[in-house]
Amino acid sequence: MYHKSINEYPLIINNSENQALLQADDKCDKYDYLVAVACGAIGGMIDSFLVGAPGDSKLGTWTDAQVDNAVKGFAKMVGWNPREEQKGNVASAIGFLETKFKINYDQRHSGDVGNLFKMKPLDHHMMSLSHSPDIVGLFFSVLNQFTSTSSFIANGQIITINTETFELQGNNFISKLFCGIANWFGHIISDIAGSSGSKGRGTGVVMPFYELFQFCKFGKFDVGKDKQDLATIAIRAFQEGYDFRFGLALAIPVVITDLSIRLIWSLRRRFQYGKPIKECIPISKHTDLRIMLLFGNGTLCVMDGIDAGIRSGGNYLAFFMRLNLVAWFRFVALVLKEVCIRVGISNALQMNIEAYKRINEALLSYLHELEKLDIELFKKETEAYINVVDIFSTAKSIEELNVMLLDNFERMGIKKPWEGSFDEHMSNKNATLVFK
């Protein structure tokens, strides 16, 4: 028997039946909660002991090396062919990419922007909006390249300056747009592991949307003997290594927590409850899985917050640098998604999506059946009937139509259901019509 899931019922506020459905669909037992908390705790320990803070991170060292390898691999793919002694030198690969993907918005310090605002080489990748590896960065990069400008966030405001004339390659708008996007991506890769002249690790690019912290010009947080707002703390954290490479290290405990919960959930449904494989795919339509992910990521965030609070010693810059923003973003996203589902915001959308999926399946099935038809045979079989209909349309009276009907019956080999004259046959009360 088919049972509807919670997503197939429209939610009505203060409806006791819907509330019961919500509670009944939460199928988490005590083992589900234990699994979720245990996976979150494992992720929390990885975060505390292996991720830590920039400059003191075992996983951070590993992700730095992987990013260096990715930069060298990309450089080779687009034409970098160094001498034998330079093949393992990431600075050589970065220099090649900087030359190949030149852009007009790479101002590095205050002097380059006419001293309109304070900027240093350590933070220009964060202040320049076009250097962001997200949709914001892509938009401003293309805009700056087309208009020969450069856009920055300074003192909580967006400031745009004119630059030297920059001409994109291409013969039309589409080709120029493609070149602009390629330039943006190539330049991001050239900066993601620092610049070619960096000493040591260098300053990479920000994590996606991290640049928006510069608008947070509020709060007074203790940083040593000073009090600084959140925007200043975020900039200082970036200067000290809280960049995209470290963001990859931050994502590792989050991914481990998420995947381990999904794996155990799938194995339990398959082998403990005997569900078909189709119902063991760990997707978000299963309420119990969403609850487990909430508990797991919540546990990870609690452990992360406690660890950051203890090790920072009251210094908010140290606290921020030990905080796993990826984990907190993931947890907030899960909470908001679940709230939307519970109050019915996403319920109607989900129902429409499922309806469109069913319509699509029905159309595909119908098309599959149509493909089996022999069109030529169909035309041949219906041609005679089409001709008969055309002949009937020329009849001018009922008598003429009857004559045409009888003639076509004989021509097509259709046996009449009566014998002799129709009028005589119908006047005989013992006669019957026989259809064959």
Protein Blocks (a to p, Z undefined) as FASTA:
>chain_A
ZZddfklpccdehiaklmmmmmmmmmcdfklmmmmmmmmmmmmmmmmmmnmpghiafklm
mmmmmmmmmmmmmmmmnopacdfklmmmmklmmmmmmmmmgcfklcfbfklnoomaccdf
klmmmmpmklpccfklmmmmmmmmmnopadddeehiacdddddddddedjbfklmmmmmm
mmmmmmmmmmmnopfkbghjbpadddehklmmmmmggcjddehjbccdfklmmmmmmmno
pafklmmmmmmmmmmmmmmmmmmmmmmmmmmnopafklmcccfklmklmmmmmmmmmmmm
mmmmmmmmmmnnopaklmmmmpcfklmmmmmmmmmmmmmmmnommmmmmmmmmmmmmmmm
mmmmmmmmmmmpcfklmmmmmmmmmmmmmmmmmpcbfklmmmmmmmmmmmnopacfbehj
fklmmmpmkbccddZZ
